[in-house]
Amino acid sequence: MLDVRRLRLLRELSYRGTIAAVAQALSFTPSAVSQQLNILEREAGVPLLERTGRGVTLTPAGHRLVAHAEAVLERLEQAAAELVDLRTGPTGPVRIGAFPTAVRALLPPVLTALADHHPGLEPLISEIDPAGVAHALRAGDLDVALLHEYDFVPTPAEPGLSSEPLLTEPMYLASPVTREEAPDAPSAITRWRDASWITATSETLCYAMTIRACQAAGFTPRIRHQVDEFATVLLLVAAGQGVAIVPHLGIADPPPNVALTRLPIERRTVVAYRRGAAGHPAVEAAVTALRKAVPPELEKER
């Protein structure tokens, strides 16, 4: 009989690529992960891993077993959700992960709604970049999380996860106020091709979106500052430090000397959870609260 815990390790190896990364994510030592995977190979009766120098890759049999592991883990999530619903309903901890603008704009009303309607729940909020969400959900560090993608930067579907649309935001070019007539949206980016630009830090989706939006307009931006917090970005724009592209949720209370031009670019946010967990009472309660927290001006954008 194949051990579910070892199947989970094999699945994580297929996503993370190295035994060291699996060990770090799941709080094991690398030697313990290797030992458990060796046992799984003996249980399976066929080679699951191929040693390549100092690393490992999955064999065809290993990849096929990962596909079965996904199905097994999904059914276990469904079973756990049904048992919790029969036993207690929405009680206990529910771990919610979100990117910074969502934490500020959406999570406070979510916490209020959960306290009012589900006092037995204990929401635990973690600020996390969307790039780390899939691993955190699959590892069990989060139960519900928000992911987003931008035009120009689509994100592939994440194995082992289910998601549903939450909201769609327009994007804006933030620039210093001038006396000139405002350009139309399609030419707004091109107008600032020779300006300094303020972007998010490298390796973020927001950074990639700005770079690709500028490249689509025919130039590569000259980056002066890299800042992830949009309120700070707007203050830098107001100080004449450059221009930036910011999402709707990032423009609350902009400085008066910042012009915001709506662009034909959108950011789409989904709420994600482990596949099979949709019926879990805590997950259902959190998703419902998130939907009700969407600002009215974005409801029509869904």
Secondary structure, DSSP 8 states (H G I E B T S, - for coil): ---HHHHHHHHHHHHH-SHHHHHHHHT--HHHHHHHHHHHHHHHTS--EEEETTEEEE-HHHHHHHHHHHHHHHHHHHHHHHHHHHHTSS-EEEEEEE-HHHHHHTHHHHHHHHHHH-TTEEEEEEE--GGGHHHHHHTTS-SEEEEEEETTB-----TTEEEEEEEEEEEEEEEE--SS----HHHHHHHTTTSEEEE--TTSHHHHHHHHHHHHTTS--EEEEE-S-HHHHHHHHHTTS-BEEEEGGG-SS--TTEEEEEEEEEEEEEEEEETT-TT-HHHHHHHHHHHHHS-HHHHTT-
